[in-house]
């Protein structure tokens, strides 16, 4: 096995987040599930955009957000994802490259346009997301750079992207390439709706030993295992993956590695502005610690620090110097 050139290569939705504050009454009026993520079509995207207040456009996408955090911590990263040949596609490509992340997936000509996520942020910082997948759901297997994947210590996959058929095939090819190269595969379950639709696929990947690091939150753990009791879910799933990481919001996070359990509390936050990207940045901190051979508690603590930073402002990518916050040597 050759020495890796990159720390993490991720495959995910290439999305531009469009974010606006709102009252919970608007969420109820529009029939949205507060705090959830719903896939929407073109007509719904236009309708919801018209109902939003003044908004900000910030490049997002779960796996891309994680890479932004990793790169800010000093990791060497690459991203594979599909944008359209349009203005939002240019915005996304500029932002991710400006963050020092390698991105060479060719833009897709014609419709549909680049994906966007309409995010309604409640007064308490809770985000309600409505995602139009657009061009991102047409990532072909041919666009997956197998050499790039083989060059990285970890392949990181976003569960959201498992939903469309074409990128699902691309991700399966990427898993095979990573395993052939002796690299690790990390996977985030992303959301309960994804598990409801593809839980059998995820359980099959886990049972086949294809996942080395699995990220979930409490609700996703329950959905995947069918067990509402948190400890029972941990006990059922942790023997099946080398590293299981479960976030618990204000209750902190837990990691189980080869039967050893580590826990950390959540980092204190004076004011939660927007919870968008909390899980993504937690994964960034944890993965950075992992590729730097830190112990599980250190990895969890780094994840908690990164998550706390991102929920203290709008947007799912870090704004403060998270290396300094984490006490890392510059």
KEVEXZA-47333 format. One record per residue (C-alpha): x, y, z. Coordinates in nm, 3 decimals. Example, Ala and Ser with C-alpha at 12.3 -4.5 7.8 and 13.67 -1.06 7.14 Angstrom:
1.230 -0.450 0.780 $
1.367 -0.106 0.714 $
***
This chain:
0.000 0.000 0.000 $
0.146 0.336 -0.104 $
0.173 0.635 0.128 $
-0.143 0.849 0.094 $
-0.108 1.191 -0.067 $
-0.435 1.322 0.076 $
-0.603 1.281 0.414 $
-0.968 1.267 0.305 $
-1.152 1.252 -0.026 $
-1.529 1.296 -0.001 $
-1.818 1.233 -0.235 $
-2.135 1.431 -0.174 $
-2.401 1.667 -0.294 $
-2.264 1.991 -0.440 $
-2.519 2.233 -0.298 $
-2.547 2.607 -0.241 $
-2.734 2.686 0.082 $
-2.987 2.970 0.071 $
-3.055 3.065 0.433 $
-3.301 3.303 0.596 $
-3.430 3.355 0.951 $
-3.800 3.290 1.010 $
-4.061 3.243 1.280 $
-4.181 2.893 1.363 $
-4.529 3.002 1.258 $
-4.411 3.023 0.897 $
-4.270 2.670 0.915 $
-4.607 2.547 1.040 $
-4.794 2.748 0.775 $
-4.581 2.597 0.498 $
-4.635 2.246 0.633 $
-4.266 2.181 0.692 $
-4.125 1.950 0.959 $
-3.932 2.170 1.199 $
-3.568 2.061 1.216 $
-3.606 1.811 0.933 $
-3.476 1.782 0.579 $
-3.719 1.736 0.291 $
-3.643 1.674 -0.075 $
-3.833 1.913 -0.302 $
-3.891 1.953 -0.674 $
-3.841 2.256 -0.899 $
-4.188 2.403 -0.837 $
-4.154 2.368 -0.460 $
-3.809 2.528 -0.472 $
-3.953 2.835 -0.646 $
-4.253 2.852 -0.410 $
-4.047 2.828 -0.091 $
-3.789 3.076 -0.217 $
-4.067 3.331 -0.270 $
-4.178 3.288 0.093 $
-3.830 3.335 0.239 $
-3.718 3.661 0.390 $
-3.384 3.826 0.303 $
-3.145 3.537 0.245 $
-2.775 3.457 0.225 $
-2.619 3.224 -0.030 $
-2.339 3.008 0.112 $
-2.185 2.701 -0.050 $
-2.289 2.391 0.139 $
-2.357 2.021 0.103 $
-2.291 1.787 0.394 $
-1.968 1.621 0.279 $
-1.835 1.945 0.130 $
-1.895 2.119 0.464 $
-1.698 1.845 0.637 $
-1.410 1.895 0.396 $
-1.419 2.272 0.456 $
-1.371 2.203 0.825 $
-1.097 1.951 0.761 $
-0.910 2.188 0.531 $
-0.941 2.469 0.786 $
-0.780 2.236 1.041 $
-0.493 2.171 0.802 $
-0.595 1.847 0.630 $
-0.528 1.774 0.263 $
-0.861 1.710 0.094 $
-1.037 1.641 -0.235 $
-1.405 1.656 -0.331 $
-1.611 1.476 -0.595 $
-1.957 1.616 -0.667 $
-2.172 1.738 -0.954 $
-2.263 2.098 -1.030 $
-2.430 2.243 -1.337 $
-2.267 2.485 -1.578 $
-2.443 2.787 -1.425 $
-2.389 3.071 -1.180 $
-2.448 2.871 -0.862 $
-2.219 2.600 -0.998 $
-1.944 2.860 -1.038 $
-2.009 2.986 -0.684 $
-1.977 2.636 -0.541 $
-1.661 2.552 -0.737 $
-1.496 2.881 -0.641 $
-1.576 2.844 -0.272 $
-1.450 2.488 -0.236 $
-1.129 2.553 -0.429 $
-1.070 2.876 -0.235 $
-1.074 2.661 0.078 $
-0.778 2.463 -0.054 $
-0.979 2.156 -0.153 $
-0.906 1.979 -0.481 $
-1.218 1.978 -0.701 $
-1.207 1.874 -1.065 $
-1.548 1.716 -1.139 $
-1.659 1.863 -1.475 $
-1.971 2.082 -1.463 $
-2.280 1.933 -1.625 $
-2.432 2.119 -1.921 $
-2.803 2.198 -1.945 $
-3.082 2.130 -1.697 $
-3.128 2.068 -1.414 $
-2.946 2.357 -1.247 $
-2.702 2.335 -0.958 $
-2.855 2.201 -0.637 $
-2.968 2.436 -0.366 $
-3.096 2.394 -0.011 $
-3.353 2.642 0.118 $
-3.291 2.667 0.493 $
-3.539 2.832 0.729 $
-3.367 2.919 1.057 $
-3.588 2.943 1.368 $
-3.521 3.194 1.647 $
-3.354 2.921 1.857 $
-3.113 2.834 1.573 $
-3.295 2.519 1.460 $
-3.278 2.475 1.085 $
-3.549 2.334 0.862 $
-3.402 2.230 0.529 $
-3.567 2.187 0.190 $
-3.330 2.044 -0.066 $
-3.357 2.063 -0.442 $
-3.096 1.814 -0.562 $
-3.076 1.945 -0.919 $
-2.755 1.850 -1.098 $
-2.601 1.685 -0.790 $
-2.817 1.375 -0.831 $
-2.664 1.307 -1.173 $
-2.307 1.240 -1.060 $
-2.202 0.953 -1.290 $
-1.966 0.673 -1.198 $
-1.743 0.793 -1.484 $
-1.684 1.119 -1.293 $
-1.535 0.936 -0.995 $
-1.157 0.977 -1.000 $
-1.046 0.634 -0.878 $
-0.682 0.743 -0.857 $
-0.782 1.036 -0.636 $
-0.972 0.801 -0.405 $
-0.680 0.560 -0.387 $
-0.450 0.850 -0.293 $
-0.640 0.939 0.027 $
-0.625 0.783 0.372 $
-1.004 0.800 0.408 $
-1.295 0.801 0.163 $
-1.585 0.990 0.323 $
-1.936 0.930 0.187 $
-2.252 1.130 0.245 $
-2.570 0.930 0.303 $
-2.784 1.198 0.141 $
-2.624 1.119 -0.196 $
-2.723 0.753 -0.169 $
-3.081 0.844 -0.260 $
-3.045 0.906 -0.638 $
-2.957 0.599 -0.846 $
-2.669 0.740 -1.052 $
-2.451 0.868 -0.764 $
-2.531 0.555 -0.564 $
-2.354 0.354 -0.834 $
-2.068 0.605 -0.827 $
-2.031 0.562 -0.452 $
-2.027 0.184 -0.477 $
-1.746 0.212 -0.731 $
-1.563 0.449 -0.497 $
-1.594 0.208 -0.203 $
-1.447 -0.070 -0.415 $
-1.158 0.154 -0.522 $
-1.083 0.258 -0.165 $
-1.088 -0.097 -0.036 $
-0.872 -0.221 -0.324 $
-0.617 0.047 -0.229 $
-0.627 -0.052 0.139 $
-0.788 0.276 0.247 $
-1.057 0.336 0.509 $
-1.418 0.415 0.427 $
-1.616 0.656 0.647 $
-1.990 0.697 0.605 $
-2.241 0.941 0.753 $
-2.605 0.829 0.770 $
-2.719 1.191 0.716 $
-3.091 1.172 0.800 $
-3.371 0.941 0.908 $
-3.550 0.969 0.575 $
-3.241 0.832 0.399 $
-3.235 0.535 0.637 $
-3.608 0.478 0.581 $
-3.543 0.449 0.207 $
-3.202 0.280 0.204 $
-3.149 0.125 0.546 $
-3.124 -0.222 0.397 $
-2.837 -0.105 0.174 $
-2.658 0.054 0.468 $
-2.701 -0.251 0.688 $
-2.569 -0.470 0.406 $
-2.259 -0.250 0.366 $
-2.196 -0.266 0.740 $
-2.250 -0.642 0.760 $
-2.010 -0.691 0.467 $
-1.738 -0.497 0.649 $
-1.733 -0.216 0.393 $
-1.757 0.067 0.649 $
-1.469 0.148 0.884 $
-1.604 0.465 1.048 $
-1.978 0.526 1.081 $
-2.129 0.861 1.187 $
-2.485 0.886 1.321 $
-2.693 1.094 1.558 $
-2.930 0.949 1.818 $
-3.232 0.943 1.589 $
-3.036 0.783 1.304 $
-2.896 0.518 1.537 $
-3.249 0.426 1.643 $
-3.371 0.423 1.282 $
-3.088 0.199 1.163 $
-3.105 -0.049 1.452 $
-3.479 -0.037 1.517 $
-3.401 0.020 1.886 $
-3.523 0.331 2.066 $
-3.302 0.275 2.371 $
-2.971 0.453 2.309 $
-2.746 0.205 2.487 $
-2.920 -0.090 2.324 $
-2.863 0.069 1.984 $
-2.494 0.122 2.061 $
-2.457 -0.236 2.180 $
-2.626 -0.372 1.867 $
-2.435 -0.166 1.610 $
-2.088 -0.107 1.755 $
-1.961 -0.467 1.712 $
-2.030 -0.439 1.338 $
-1.807 -0.138 1.262 $
-1.450 -0.068 1.375 $
-1.542 0.287 1.480 $
-1.896 0.405 1.558 $
-1.948 0.775 1.635 $
-2.284 0.900 1.762 $
-2.361 1.265 1.831 $
-2.624 1.359 2.091 $
-2.664 1.738 2.048 $
-2.639 1.909 2.388 $
-2.565 1.572 2.552 $
-2.230 1.544 2.376 $
-2.105 1.250 2.172 $
-1.995 0.889 2.204 $
-1.747 0.678 2.010 $
-1.707 0.302 2.030 $
-1.386 0.157 1.885 $
-1.316 -0.215 1.916 $
-1.545 -0.235 2.218 $
-1.391 0.062 2.404 $
-1.636 0.346 2.473 $
-1.531 0.714 2.485 $
-1.760 1.005 2.568 $
-1.735 1.384 2.566 $
-1.970 1.662 2.669 $
-2.086 1.921 2.422 $
-1.877 2.236 2.409 $
-2.050 2.536 2.569 $
-2.201 2.787 2.325 $
-2.316 3.126 2.452 $
-2.580 3.163 2.181 $
-2.691 2.912 1.920 $
-2.748 3.103 1.596 $
-2.789 2.826 1.339 $
-2.745 2.449 1.382 $
-2.683 2.395 1.010 $
-2.364 2.194 0.965 $
-2.319 2.089 1.328 $
-2.290 1.722 1.239 $
-2.078 1.798 0.934 $
-1.823 1.995 1.133 $
-1.825 1.740 1.413 $
-1.725 1.481 1.154 $
-1.451 1.717 1.032 $
-1.296 1.746 1.375 $
-1.323 1.376 1.446 $
-1.173 1.273 1.112 $
-0.888 1.520 1.149 $
-0.803 1.369 1.484 $
-0.833 1.021 1.340 $
-0.593 1.079 1.049 $
-0.352 1.239 1.297 $
-0.366 0.924 1.515 $
-0.528 1.094 1.815 $
-0.714 0.881 2.067 $
-1.094 0.853 2.056 $
-1.157 1.109 2.329 $
-0.933 1.361 2.156 $
-1.110 1.299 1.826 $
-1.449 1.351 1.992 $
-1.333 1.667 2.168 $
-1.203 1.812 1.841 $
-1.537 1.730 1.678 $
-1.726 1.902 1.959 $
-1.511 2.215 1.929 $
-1.573 2.239 1.555 $
-1.948 2.181 1.594 $
-1.971 2.450 1.862 $
-1.800 2.704 1.637 $
-2.028 2.645 1.340 $
-2.355 2.674 1.535 $
-2.249 3.013 1.671 $
-2.306 3.184 1.333 $
-2.502 3.150 1.010 $
-2.371 2.900 0.758 $
-2.234 2.549 0.771 $
-1.866 2.629 0.728 $
-1.626 2.762 0.992 $
-1.563 3.134 1.022 $
-1.332 3.145 1.325 $
-0.983 2.993 1.337 $
-1.079 2.644 1.447 $
-0.714 2.539 1.465 $
-0.665 2.802 1.734 $
-0.990 2.708 1.910 $
-0.874 2.346 1.919 $
-0.530 2.441 2.050 $
-0.353 2.294 1.748 $
-0.003 2.414 1.670 $
-0.003 2.635 1.360 $
***
